[in-house]
Amino acid sequence: MVSLRSKRNFLRIACAVLAFWIAALCIPAQAEYADVVLNNRAEKEGVRPVIFPHWFHRIRFRCKVCHFELGFQMRAGSNNVLMSDIIDGKFCGMCHNDQIAWGPANCDLCHSGRPGLQSGIYGGASTAGPGRW
């Protein structure tokens, strides 16, 4: 026969395990990849480098929204995005169309990097990169 004391100990352990798992599942999600600088073409075209706040978009959208539905490849530097594409509603232009988010006429909101900035990923789980964000 199981004693009342054994039942209480079992109940305490079970509650502690349950509380641990609930706490583990409730840890806030961290954004990923901070800021992405795009400067393969920008300065050659006479504009400042683009600062893409990946972390800002990542905390609002799942990866598949941009990387599957909008056509962005999953590797930094492998996307060939032209302003004409954005104006035509492709890539960033699917949302940045003056209806969902600001449109391509607001150049300085994206082209906000310091001149000479190299393309790449800057920062960590929150912005520490070179952009305005």
Salt bridges, closest charged atoms under 4 A:
GLU32 OE1 - ARG58 NE 2.80
ASP108 OD2 - ARG132 NH2 3.99
